[in-house]
């Protein structure tokens, strides 16, 4: 193949569950349509088990954080091989902590759902700023009507917390989130994130 006909290699350093998603499929379809790109999927086995020195060499790198993704390893690969980064890697660390995500969104004026933060050292720990009743919880004096969605602060919290309460069973009997009509989708009005 002549130098002028050489295709640009695009390394896709993404967990397989993301590679198989519809949005990624659309990206690949567009890349293939140009005819100038060769797409190389690294695959979970390579990403998780192989040393970065044996990863495929590419001209451009697409790398997305997801649960279980070794972001530091992808950063080390990028530093070693110096491909053009389609998306930056370092800012993806932000995605590890929900508090940092909300802080960044608020910094840029992007609306976030109404939320409260409850930090417990152990499950069911009694906290003086947290009150739970049948139809609501109060955090620092701010009331959130059930149902709401409870989420961990980070991925580690998700792994260590077997119980994430949604309170959806009480939805028909409650006032709804933020005084919403119980027929409305509670998440469309915002919720509490813990």
C-alpha positions, 0 to 999 in steps of 0.5 A: 500500500502506497504511503498516500493510501495508508489508512489512519489507525484508530485504537478503541480502548474501551470496555466491550460493553461500551464498544457494543453500544448503539452510540459507538456503533454509529461512530464506527459506521461514520469512520468506516464510511470515510474509507480512510480509517482502520479501527482497532478494538483493543478488547477487554482481555488486552485492556485488563490483562496485557501490559501496555507495551503489547497493546496495538499501536495506533495513530489515534486513540478513543478511550472512555471510562466505565466501571472497571476500566483501568484509566491509569493504564490507558493514560500510561499507554497514551504517554508511551505511544503518544497517539492523537487523543480523540478525547482527553483521559485525565479529566475522566478521573472526575467521573469517579466521584459524583460530588466532583461531577456535580461541582463541575456541572454547577461551575459551568451553570449546568442544572443538576437535580436537587440533591443532598449528601449523606456520608455514613461510616457504616450502614444504618449509622445514626446521623444527627443531620439525617431524619427518615420518616415513612414519606420523606427524609430530611437532610440538614433540614431540607425535606425530600419526599419519597420516592427518590433515588439513592446513589453511591458517591463513587464506584467503590460505594456501589461495590460496597453497598448492597442496598440502594433504596428507590422507595418506588413502592410508596410512590402512589401514596406520597406527595411525589418529589418536590410536591409533584403530582404522583402521576409524574415521573419523579426523576424528571423533577430531580431527586436526592442523591446520597 
